[in-house]
């Protein structure tokens, strides 16, 4: 069972990476923000950078395939966790056998 869970974990993780590579052209950052940096001047020694046009889509990710990738990856991690947990039994406590008083008397 451990081997089955391990193989299935690798299959799902591999499918997650394959799905991401297959849909890579659809994973992009939406928006068209351009940065402009000005070199330091004599009065100000800091380089100043700003955007040319304000855009509210600068941080919006247009990723439609992300839920599938995350679900495949989490399923693979779940299978690997199950593989790690299967077959690991807690050791039973061993009872200490104390010599009985009869053993001392026989000597």
C-alpha positions, 0 to 999 in steps of 0.5 A: 500500500505504501508503494501505491501511495508513493507512486500516486503521489509522484503521478499527481505531482508530475501531472501538476508540473506538466499541466503548468508547463502545458498551459504556461502561455495562459499564465501572465500578469495582466496590465501594462505598467511601465517603469521610468527611472531617472538618474540622481541629480546634483540636488538629490542623490537618489534614483527616482522611479515611477510609473508612466500610467496608473493601472489598477491591474498591476497586481492582478494575476490572470491565471485561470488554470491555477486551481487545477494546478493547486488541486493536483499538487495538493492531491500529490502531497496528500498521497505522499503523506499517506505513504509516509503514514502507512505501515508505521506502527507505534512500538508496543511498550515492552513489560519489564520482567522482574525476577520473582521471589521464587527464583531467588529461593531456588538458588 
